[in-house]
Amino acid sequence: MKRLILAAMLVAGAAVAGAQSEKLDYAMLGRIRDEGLARSQVMDHISWLSDVYGPRLTGSPGLQQASEWAMKKFTEWGLANVHQERWLFGKGWSLVRFSAHLVEPQVQPIIAVPRSWSSSTKGAVTAEVVRVQIGDEADFAAYRGKLAGKIVLAQPARSVRMLEGPIILRMTDKDLAEAETTPVPAAPPSKARASAAAARAQRATEFRLRLAEFYVNEGVVAVFDRGSDSDVAAGGSDLSWQQQHPDGGTIFPAGASPRDGNAGKGVPEVTLAVEHYNRMLRVLDKGVPVKVELNVETRFYDEQTPNGINTVAEIPGADLAPEVVLIGAHLDSHPFATGATDNATGSAAMMEAVRILKAVGARPRRTIRVALWGGEEQGLLGARAYVREHLADAATMAVKPDHARLSAYFNSDNGTGKVRGIWLQSNMAVRPIFEQWIAPLRDLGVSTVGPRSVVSTDHVAFDEVGLPAFQFMVDRLEYNARTHHSNMDTFDRVQREDMVQQATVIAAFAYDAAMRDEKLPRKALPAPQRGRTDP
């Protein structure tokens, strides 16, 4: 293993040493820095997208309004080809009104939010709260005929303890050094193990549907949960206990009700702060009745026309205009708060990047296109719709002419932190290029080119059809601990200095990509993903 690592280091060193020198336009990069750092408008963009138009759930009026506002700004700044691209999504949904109060044994306002696509109660209702423990088919009989008119607590209590260690994550020198290494991938599961896991997942899905149907048939008023212990753990296994088990009134709802033909047919689903959820369980354990006054009013929107929205605009190129540098971020959000750090920040950074380029009179050789995606939260749906329409079909790997014309895609979707570098997505040929691009940005804190392939956001839609696609490496700050998919994802958690830097760095990357003689190198074209269906 040591010999392999040494060999890889020697090859990488030779590639850097022998790399063709990038012809950077330092005068224009200086103007980009001056405009981006001294006259930034990024925080105003974030405030409009979150304070005024948040939340921005796909299929909701909020996303449509945010898209229209972004198009207005693009037009004001002089961008071309400003438009929406629509794709089939399913029923839209928005929250109209919500309130929840504990009324017995004592009055207490409850910190809670309805899950996405939850149904409504029949106005304000007061109902008894009961604990229900249904883990398999045998448990249904114990509750049949006993839940009519009740609010169900569907999970056990979860322990809450004092904070230990930081919840603010800035990348240390050690973190940045580790980012420049490629972890040894875990061995893939055997076919038997993979098949067994798929079967277990299918059984779990079928059981959840059966349980939801049971609650409807039994006349349950609503189902309360306190979120999943693993909701925020996806950010990494090195998260602290507190980051994996959020509390202090921060709520991370898990899952969503159906948005297909079954939308609105289940009982209302509400996620509570763990402290308020646990209190109800403790009171019930003492044999004391618990009652809650609850009002959930939601609205569904039939898909008369495709209601998935991507918002697109561009700065036309010059001699290489048919070729495109695409920058993007997802504009949609969850409905639990205003979607500030996930992902008004990324969308605003992309908007500010093109504003900077227009303000400094940049004349890119390639067209610089900006796209604000919808449906990322439901499975990268907007980005994948764009890729299918314009570039390639991942299921067959049939490519379209524009596939050859896309130079690169750059994405931002990890919150409000500074850009510390960029992930290569295992495209090692790009390393020496990016290392030269970040040299003029090192004083802004940009230092690291990480080889890893990272997942779970829109650049994956491009990478999986063989296009050079990259995610910026940013400080997570409170992203996993407090704001990601939570009721605390608000403008007040956004860090101005970091966002000013992020937008400026993105503008510089977009310009460098648009000005170089050649498109960025590509990995080998991947195999077709036969049988694939997007969610």
C-alpha positions in Angstrom: 0.0 0.0 0.0 2.8 2.4 0.9 4.4 1.8 -2.5 1.1 2.5 -4.2 0.6 5.8 -2.3 4.2 6.8 -3.1 3.7 6.0 -6.8 0.5 8.0 -6.9 2.2 11.0 -5.2 5.1 10.9 -7.8 2.6 10.8 -10.7 0.6 13.7 -9.2 3.8 15.6 -8.7 5.0 15.0 -12.3 1.6 16.1 -13.6 1.8 19.4 -11.7 5.4 20.0 -12.7 4.7 19.2 -16.4 1.3 20.9 -16.5 0.8 23.5 -19.2 0.8 27.0 -17.6 -2.6 28.6 -17.4 -2.9 32.0 -19.1 -4.6 33.8 -16.4 -5.9 37.4 -16.9 -4.7 38.9 -13.7 -6.0 42.4 -14.5 -9.5 41.0 -14.9 -9.2 38.9 -11.9 -8.2 42.0 -9.9 -11.3 43.8 -11.1 -13.5 40.8 -10.2 -12.0 40.8 -6.7 -12.5 44.5 -6.3 -16.1 44.4 -7.4 -16.9 41.2 -5.4 -15.2 42.2 -2.2 -15.9 46.0 -2.1 -19.4 46.3 -3.6 -21.1 43.0 -2.9 -24.8 42.6 -3.2 -24.9 38.9 -2.2 -26.6 39.5 1.2 -29.4 41.4 -0.4 -30.0 38.5 -2.8 -30.1 36.1 0.1 -32.6 38.3 2.0 -34.9 38.5 -1.0 -34.7 34.7 -1.6 -35.2 33.7 2.0 -37.0 36.6 3.9 -39.4 37.4 1.1 -39.7 34.3 -1.0 -38.8 31.5 1.4 -39.6 28.8 1.8 -39.3 27.7 -1.8 -40.6 24.1 -2.0 -40.7 22.8 -5.5 -44.3 23.1 -6.9 -45.1 25.9 -4.5 -45.9 29.6 -5.1 -42.7 30.5 -3.2 -40.4 28.8 -5.8 -42.3 30.4 -8.7 -42.0 33.8 -7.1 -38.3 33.4 -6.3 -37.7 32.3 -9.9 -39.5 35.3 -11.3 -37.5 37.6 -9.0 -34.2 36.0 -10.1 -35.2 36.4 -13.8 -36.0 40.1 -13.1 -32.5 40.6 -11.6 -30.8 38.8 -14.4 -32.6 41.0 -16.9 -31.6 44.2 -15.0 -28.0 43.1 -15.0 -28.0 42.6 -18.8 -27.9 38.8 -19.0 -29.3 37.1 -22.1 -31.7 34.2 -22.8 -33.4 34.6 -19.4 -36.0 31.9 -19.1 -37.6 29.1 -17.1 -37.4 25.5 -18.1 -40.2 23.3 -16.7 -40.4 19.6 -16.0 -42.9 17.1 -14.5 -42.7 17.0 -10.8 -46.0 16.0 -9.2 -48.4 17.7 -6.9 -47.3 21.0 -5.4 -47.9 21.8 -1.7 -47.7 24.7 0.7 -48.4 25.4 4.3 -51.3 27.8 4.9 -51.6 27.8 8.7 -50.2 25.9 11.6 -50.5 26.0 15.4 -50.0 23.5 18.2 -50.5 23.9 21.9 -50.3 21.5 24.8 -53.5 22.2 26.7 -53.4 19.4 29.4 -52.0 19.0 31.9 -50.8 22.6 31.5 -50.8 25.0 28.5 -47.6 25.2 26.5 -47.0 26.4 22.9 -45.3 23.5 21.0 -42.3 23.9 18.8 -43.2 21.9 15.8 -43.6 21.9 12.0 -45.7 19.8 9.6 -43.9 17.5 7.3 -43.8 18.3 3.6 -47.0 17.3 1.7 -48.8 16.7 5.0 -52.6 16.7 4.9 -54.8 19.1 7.0 -56.7 18.6 10.1 -60.4 19.5 10.0 -59.8 23.0 11.4 -58.6 23.4 14.9 -59.0 20.2 16.9 -58.4 19.2 20.5 -57.4 15.6 20.9 -56.0 13.2 23.4 -52.4 12.1 22.8 -51.4 8.4 23.0 -48.2 6.5 22.7 -48.3 3.8 20.0 -45.6 1.2 19.4 -46.2 -0.7 16.2 -43.1 -2.4 14.9 -44.5 -5.2 12.8 -47.8 -6.7 11.5 -48.5 -8.5 14.8 -48.8 -5.1 16.7 -51.8 -3.8 14.7 -54.3 -5.9 16.6 -53.4 -4.3 19.9 -54.5 -0.9 18.7 -57.4 -1.7 16.4 -60.5 0.2 17.5 -58.6 2.3 20.1 -57.1 5.3 18.1 -60.1 7.1 16.7 -59.8 10.8 17.5 -56.4 10.5 19.0 -53.0 12.1 18.3 -50.3 9.4 18.0 -46.8 9.6 19.4 -45.0 7.3 17.0 -41.5 7.1 18.4 -39.8 6.4 21.7 -38.1 9.2 23.7 -34.7 10.3 22.7 -32.1 11.4 25.2 -30.9 15.0 25.3 -27.7 16.1 27.1 -25.6 19.1 27.6 -23.5 20.3 24.6 -20.0 18.9 24.4 -17.6 20.4 21.9 -18.0 22.8 19.1 -21.0 23.0 16.8 -19.3 25.5 14.5 -17.2 23.7 11.9 -14.5 25.6 10.1 -11.9 23.5 8.2 -8.6 23.3 10.1 -5.2 22.8 8.5 -5.6 19.1 9.4 -9.0 19.0 7.7 -7.6 20.6 4.6 -4.6 18.2 4.5 -7.0 15.3 4.8 -9.2 16.7 2.0 -6.2 16.3 -0.3 -6.0 12.6 0.2 -8.2 9.9 -1.4 -9.7 7.6 1.1 -9.6 3.9 0.3 -13.2 3.0 -0.8 -15.0 0.4 1.2 -15.4 -3.0 -0.5 -18.8 -3.1 -2.3 -21.3 -5.5 -0.7 -21.7 -8.9 -2.2 -24.6 -9.5 -4.5 -26.3 -11.5 -1.8 -25.9 -8.8 0.8 -27.0 -6.1 -1.7 -30.1 -8.1 -2.6 -30.9 -8.7 1.1 -30.6 -5.0 1.8 -32.8 -4.1 -1.1 -35.4 -6.7 0.1 -35.3 -5.2 3.7 -35.8 -1.7 2.3 -38.7 -2.8 0.2 -40.3 -4.5 3.2 -39.8 -1.4 5.3 -41.4 0.8 2.6 -44.4 -1.6 2.4 -44.8 -1.6 6.1 -44.7 2.2 6.3 -47.5 2.4 3.7 -49.5 -0.3 5.6 -49.1 1.7 8.9 -50.2 5.0 7.2 -53.3 3.2 5.9 -54.0 1.8 9.3 -53.9 5.2 10.9 -56.3 6.6 8.3 -58.7 3.6 8.8 -58.6 4.0 12.6 -59.5 7.7 12.4 -56.2 9.0 13.9 -56.2 12.8 14.1 -52.4 13.3 13.5 -49.1 11.6 14.0 -46.3 13.3 16.0 -42.6 12.4 15.7 -39.5 14.0 17.0 -37.3 13.5 13.9 -34.8 10.8 13.0 -31.5 10.4 14.9 -29.7 10.1 11.6 -31.1 13.0 9.8 -28.1 15.2 10.1 -25.5 12.5 10.3 -25.2 12.4 6.5 -22.7 15.2 6.7 -20.0 12.9 7.9 -19.2 10.3 10.5 -17.0 12.7 12.4 -19.9 14.8 13.6 -20.3 15.2 17.3 -23.1 13.6 19.3 -24.9 16.9 19.4 -24.7 17.3 15.7 -26.2 13.9 15.2 -28.9 14.4 17.9 -30.0 18.1 17.5 -32.0 19.7 20.3 -32.5 23.1 21.8 -35.7 23.6 19.8 -34.1 22.8 16.4 -36.2 20.4 14.4 -35.0 18.2 11.5 -38.2 16.6 10.1 -37.6 13.3 8.4 -39.3 12.2 5.2 -42.4 13.6 3.5 -45.9 12.5 2.8 -46.7 11.4 -0.8 -46.9 13.9 -3.6 -48.4 11.5 -6.1 -52.0 10.5 -6.5 -52.1 9.7 -2.8 -51.2 13.2 -1.8 -53.4 14.5 1.0 -55.0 11.1 1.8 -52.9 10.3 4.9 -53.3 11.7 8.4 -51.4 15.0 9.2 -47.8 14.4 10.1 -46.0 16.8 12.4 -42.4 16.8 13.8 -41.9 18.2 17.3 -38.9 19.6 19.1 -37.5 16.6 21.0 -37.8 18.3 24.4 -41.6 18.9 23.9 -42.0 15.4 22.5 -40.3 13.8 25.4 -42.3 15.8 27.9 -45.5 14.3 26.6 -44.1 10.8 26.9 -43.0 11.4 30.5 -46.5 12.7 31.5 -48.2 9.7 29.9 -45.9 7.4 31.8 -47.2 8.9 35.0 -50.8 8.0 34.0 -51.7 11.6 33.4 -53.8 12.5 30.3 -52.2 14.7 27.6 -54.3 16.8 25.3 -53.1 19.0 22.4 -54.9 21.6 20.4 -53.8 21.3 16.8 -54.5 23.2 13.5 -52.8 22.1 10.3 -54.0 23.8 7.1 -52.2 22.9 3.9 -52.9 23.4 0.2 -52.1 21.1 -2.8 -51.6 22.2 -6.3 -52.5 19.9 -9.2 -49.9 19.8 -12.0 -52.0 21.4 -14.7 -48.7 22.2 -16.5 -45.2 21.0 -15.4 -44.5 22.6 -12.1 -40.8 21.8 -11.7 -38.8 24.9 -12.4 -35.2 25.6 -13.5 -34.3 29.2 -13.9 -31.6 29.9 -16.5 -29.7 32.9 -17.9 -26.4 33.6 -19.5 -23.5 35.9 -20.4 -22.9 35.3 -24.2 -19.5 34.2 -25.2 -17.2 35.5 -27.9 -15.1 33.4 -30.2 -16.0 30.2 -28.3 -19.6 31.1 -27.7 -21.1 27.7 -28.6 -19.2 26.2 -25.7 -20.6 26.7 -22.2 -19.3 27.1 -18.6 -22.3 26.3 -16.4 -22.6 27.5 -12.8 -25.5 26.6 -10.6 -27.1 25.9 -7.3 -30.5 24.6 -6.2 -33.1 27.3 -5.6 -35.7 25.0 -4.0 -35.8 24.5 -0.2 -37.7 22.5 2.4 -40.7 24.3 4.0 -39.6 24.1 7.6 -38.0 27.6 7.6 -37.0 30.1 4.8 -34.2 28.0 3.2 -31.4 30.6 3.8 -28.3 28.4 4.1 -29.9 25.6 2.0 -29.8 27.0 -0.5 -30.4 30.7 -0.9 -26.7 31.1 -0.1 -25.6 29.0 -3.1 -28.2 30.5 -5.4 -27.3 34.0 -4.3 -23.6 33.3 -4.7 -24.2 32.2 -8.3 -26.4 35.2 -9.0 -23.7 37.5 -7.5 -21.0 35.9 -9.5 -22.7 36.7 -12.8 -23.6 40.2 -11.5 -19.9 40.8 -10.8 -18.8 39.6 -14.2 -21.3 42.0 -15.9 -20.4 44.8 -13.6 -16.6 44.6 -14.5 -17.3 44.3 -18.2 -16.0 40.8 -18.5 -16.1 39.4 -22.1 -15.8 35.6 -21.7 -14.7 33.6 -24.7 -17.2 30.9 -23.8 -20.8 31.5 -22.8 -21.2 31.5 -19.0 -24.6 30.1 -18.1 -26.2 30.2 -14.7 -28.9 27.8 -13.6 -30.9 27.8 -10.4 -32.4 24.3 -10.0 -35.7 23.1 -8.6 -36.3 19.7 -7.1 -32.9 19.1 -5.6 -34.4 18.1 -2.3 -36.4 15.3 -3.9 -33.5 13.8 -5.7 -31.6 16.3 -7.9 -34.7 16.3 -10.2 -34.2 19.7 -11.8 -30.5 19.2 -12.7 -31.3 15.7 -14.0 -34.2 17.0 -16.1 -31.8 19.6 -17.6 -29.1 16.9 -18.3 -31.7 14.6 -20.0 -33.1 17.5 -22.1 -29.8 19.0 -23.2 -26.9 16.7 -22.6 -27.4 13.0 -22.2 -29.6 10.2 -20.9 -27.8 8.5 -18.0 -29.9 5.3 -18.5 -28.6 4.7 -22.0 -25.6 7.1 -22.2 -27.0 8.4 -25.5 -25.3 11.9 -25.7 -26.6 15.0 -27.4 -24.5 17.6 -29.3 -24.4 20.0 -26.3 -22.6 17.3 -24.3 -19.4 18.0 -26.2 -19.9 21.7 -25.8 -20.1 21.9 -22.0 -16.7 22.8 -20.6 -17.5 22.5 -16.9 -20.2 22.7 -14.3 -19.6 24.3 -10.9 -21.9 23.9 -8.0 -22.4 25.4 -4.5 -24.6 23.7 -1.9 -23.1 23.4 1.6 -24.2 26.5 3.4 -22.8 29.9 4.2 -19.1 29.2 4.7 -16.1 30.4 2.8 -14.8 28.5 -0.2 -11.7 26.6 1.0 -11.1 24.8 -2.2 -12.8 22.5 -4.7 -13.5 18.7 -5.0 -12.0 17.1 -8.1 -14.7 14.5 -8.4 -11.9 12.0 -9.1 -11.0 14.0 -12.3 -7.3 14.0 -11.6 -6.4 15.7 -14.9 -8.0 18.9 -13.7 -5.8 19.1 -10.5 -2.9 21.1 -12.0 -5.4 23.5 -13.7 -7.3 24.2 -10.5 -4.1 24.6 -8.5 -3.0 27.4 -10.8 -6.5 29.0 -10.6 -6.5 29.1 -6.8 -3.0 30.6 -6.5 -4.3 34.2 -6.9 -7.1 33.4 -4.4 -5.0 32.0 -1.5 -5.1 35.2 0.5 -8.9 34.8 0.5 -8.5 31.4 2.2 -8.7 29.2 -0.9 -6.0 26.6 -0.7 -7.2 23.0 -1.3 -7.8 20.7 -4.3 -9.4 17.6 -3.0 -9.5 14.5 -5.2 -12.6 12.9 -3.8 -15.9 12.3 -5.5 -18.6 13.9 -3.3 -22.3 13.3 -3.6 -25.8 14.4 -2.7 -26.1 17.6 -4.7 -26.7 18.8 -8.3 -23.2 18.3 -9.8 -23.8 14.6 -9.6 -26.3 14.8 -12.4 -23.6 16.0 -14.7 -20.8 13.8 -13.4 -22.9 10.7 -14.0 -23.0 11.4 -17.7 -19.3 12.0 -18.0 -19.1 15.7 -17.8 -16.6 17.7 -15.7 -18.7 18.7 -12.7 -17.4 20.1 -9.4 -18.6 21.0 -6.0 -16.9 23.9 -4.1 -15.4 22.9 -0.7 -16.8 25.2 1.9 -16.7 25.6 5.7 -19.8 23.8 7.1 -20.1 26.2 10.1 -23.5 25.3 11.7 -24.9 23.6 8.6 -25.1 20.1 10.0 -25.6 21.1 13.6 -28.4 23.7 13.2 -29.6 24.9 9.8 -29.6 22.0 7.3 -33.2 20.9 6.7 -34.3 22.5 9.9 -36.6 25.2 11.3 -33.6 27.4 12.0 -32.5 27.8 8.4 -33.0 31.6 8.4 -31.2 34.6 7.2 -29.7 35.4 10.6 -27.5 32.3 10.4 -25.8 33.5 7.1 -22.3 34.9 7.5 -21.7 38.0 5.3 -17.9 37.9 5.1 -18.0 34.3 4.0 -20.7 34.8 1.4 -18.9 37.8 -0.1 -15.8 35.6 -0.5 -17.8 32.7 -1.9 -19.4 34.7 -4.7 -16.1 36.3 -5.6 -14.3 33.0 -5.8 -17.0 31.5 -8.0 -16.9 34.5 -10.4 -13.1 34.0 -10.7 -13.5 30.2 -11.4 -16.2 30.8 -14.0 -14.1 33.4 -15.8 -11.0 31.3 -15.8 -12.9 28.3 -17.3 -14.5 30.6 -19.9 -11.2 32.1 -21.0 -8.8 29.1 -21.4 -8.0 27.7 -24.8 -9.3 24.2 -24.2 -12.3 22.9 -22.4 -11.6 21.2 -19.1 -10.4 17.6 -19.2 -13.0 14.8 -18.8 -13.1 11.4 -17.2 -14.0 8.4 -19.3 -17.6 8.2 -20.3 -19.5 6.1 -17.7 -21.5 2.9 -18.5 -25.3 3.3 -18.9 -27.4 3.1 -15.7 -29.8 0.5 -17.1 -33.2 0.4 -15.4 -32.7 3.7 -13.7 -35.7 5.8 -12.9 -35.5 9.1 -11.2 -37.6 9.7 -8.1 
